[in-house]
Amino acid sequence: MAVSVYSALSDGDLLCATRSDPDAFAELYDRYEDPLLAFFLRATRSPELAADLTAEVFAAALGSLDRFCPELGTGRAWLYGIARHELTRAWERGRVEDRGRRRLRMERLVLTDEAIDRIDELAHGPAAAAALELLDQLPHDQALAVRSRIVDERDYADLARELGCSEMVVRQRVSRALKTLRNRLEDAS
């Protein structure tokens, strides 16, 4: 496999480069297709829905490149912001919007059984299943903090605003939960 000329660029640089060279977006897609699929699969538990949402994130990102501002955050944070927005809209409407894909004249995804199995494997491998089972045994506030921070990769300030508490409280919840998980894993081995 050849190394892309874009592989050394940051996510933000790739987004900026995409404005004049669409091949830069292919590198960003390669970096984030699996992580976004896994993110949506954990949230929805549906491979088909995860694939639709992932496609819509990339279509929305491509359609709104002019809104990306590297001074305001990383490319990764921008993509996951779009992902959270798409997920929220899907929950509110009970379906995935395909406005971005239609605007770019992208065809609707049709998943093969093989593709569905691959998506399932991303989030349901043996290690993921064991970790999620342990996570479900934590007190609700700690489990929520860990899922949001570690699994969904949200920042502490965002979580604090959503939960109506300070960043320090969120950090303590995550820290306590990770310590408990570590102890349980050590006890199990």
Secondary structure as UniProt FT lines:
FT   TURN            5..8
FT   HELIX           11..18
FT   TURN            19..20
FT   HELIX           23..44
FT   HELIX           47..63
FT   HELIX           65..67
FT   HELIX           70..72
FT   HELIX           75..93
FT   HELIX           99..103
FT   TURN            104..105
FT   HELIX           113..124
FT   HELIX           126..136
FT   HELIX           140..146
FT   HELIX           147..151
FT   HELIX           156..163
FT   HELIX           167..188
//
